[in-house]
């Protein structure tokens, strides 16, 4: 069940945490998000996992340049996924760095960079180009969840199990497995 947020078409993150960025302390605002059982169940549903055993995001929301915001930190989780071959549960640990920049929608730097072909100098090793935000708050919980989602292995496999193992058992491949095999280039 997905509930649409009345303000935006994007869904509300199960670990949503709105950080007020109107008056950030110079050294930044620390944010700790530890998901409870209901939030972990919602995360598992969103990301097609068997379960999320624990989920923790430690973030620092700090001022960046004149009126931008830098969010950095890390997200850690223990998850259980289904092996794509045997469907057996596989435990996985996720530890992902969170690094993002935000600029107010009405900021000149933001507008020039995105519309006027102006250049925003960015470090190639650093975060991606800045996202924009409106109002006085940024959902840093949803941001951490994005990084969590990117860190999940899309093709989890039990150790020692190959795609061929399913054939040896004489089981008929599902259409999905056949497509997956052709995508992976294993005939």
N, C-alpha and C positions, 0 to 999 in steps of 0.2 A: 504494500500500500504506500503510495507516494503522495504526500500532501504538498500542493503547490503553495509557495509563499505568496501572500496577497500582493506584496510590493514588487516581486520580481518573478520572472518565469522560471528561474533556477529553483531547484528543490532546496529545502532547508536541510542543512547537514545535521546528522544525528549528534554530532559533537560541536554544533554551532557555538561560537563564543564571540560576542561582539565586543571589540576593544575600542574604547573611546580614545580617539586620536587628536581631539581638539587641543588638549593641553598635556602633551606627553612630557614626562621628566627628561632632562637632558641625557641622563644615563639609561633611559629606556624604562618600559613597563614590563616586568616579568609576568608571564601568563603560564599557568600550569593547567593542563586539561587531562583528567584521568576519567576514562569512560566507565560508567556504571554498567550493570548487567543489561539493562534495557538499551542503553546506547550501543553496547557491544553487539547485541543481537541485531539492532538496526544496521550497524556497519557491516555485519556478516551478510545480511540480506542485500544491501546495496552493492556489495563487491562480490557476490556469489561465492561466499566462503562457507564452509561447514560451521565454523565458529571463530570468534575473536576472543581469545582467552584473556588478554589484557591489552590495553591501549593507553599510551601516555604521550602527551606532547608537551615539551618544555620550550617556550618561545620567549623572545625578547622583542617587544614592539618599541622601536626607537625613532626619533626624528631623523630625517634624511634630507640633506640640502636645505632649501628654504622652507618648503611646506610639504615635503614628501615624507613618507614613512617607510622604514626598513623593518621587515619581519625576518628574524633569523632564529635558529634553534634546531631541534630535531624531534622526530616522531618515532616512537618505538612501539612495537606490538608483537604479540605472539598469536599466530593464527593457525587454524587447521583447514586445509584445503583437500579436495578430492583429487586423487591421482587421475590424470587424463586417460590412462590406459586401464587401470584396475578399479578405479573409483574408491580405492582404499584411502582412509584419512592419512594426510601427511602434515606433520607439524613444521611450521616455518617461523623464523624470527625475522622481523623487519626492523631495520634501523636506518632511517633516512634523514639526511640533512634538509632543513627547511630554509629557504633563502628567497626572499621576494621583495620587490620594491613597488611602492604605490605612490601615485601622484593624484592630487585632487583633480576632478574633471575639469574645473575651471582654470587650472594652472596653465600659465603661458608655456612653460617648458613642456608640459604634457601635450598641449594642442599643437605646438610647433613640431614636436617630434613625430606626432602621429599624422598630422594633416599637411603641414606646410613643408614637408621634406626636410625640416630642420634636423640636425643631428644631436642625439643625446649620447654623450660619450659613455660607453659601458666597458667594463672589464670583461674580456672573453671568458675568463674563469669564474666570473661573478654571476649574480642572478640574471635572469632573462630581462628583456626590456620591461619597463615599469607598466603595471596595470593601473587603471584609474579607479578612484572611489568617489562616491558622492556622500554628502553629509559629514558627520563627525565620527563615524565609526566604520571599522573594517571587521569582517567576520574572519578572525584569525583561526578559528576552529575549523571552518570550511577549507581554509587554505592548507592547514596541516593535513586534513583528510585527503586533499588532492595529492599531496606528496606521498601519503600512505598508499593511496590507490596505484600510483605509478610504480611503487616498489614491489607490488605483489607480482609473483611469477605467473604469467598468463598460462603457462603449460607445465603445471607441477607434475613431476614424475617420481614415483617411489624409487629409491636407490636400487640399481640392478635391473630395473624393468625397462625393456625397450618396446617400441611400437610393435615389433614382431612377436613379442610374447603373447599378445592377444590372439595372433593367428595360430600359434602352436597349440593352443588350447582347443582349436577347432571351432572357436566362436565366430559367428558371422560379424563382420565389421559393420558398424552403423554408418549411415551416410556421412555423419559428422566426422567419424574417424577416417573415412576414405578421403574426405575433403582435406582434413588436417594432414594426412599422409602426403597428399599431392602438394600441399603448401610447403611441407617440410622437405619435399624432394626425396622422400624415401619410398621407392617402389618395391 
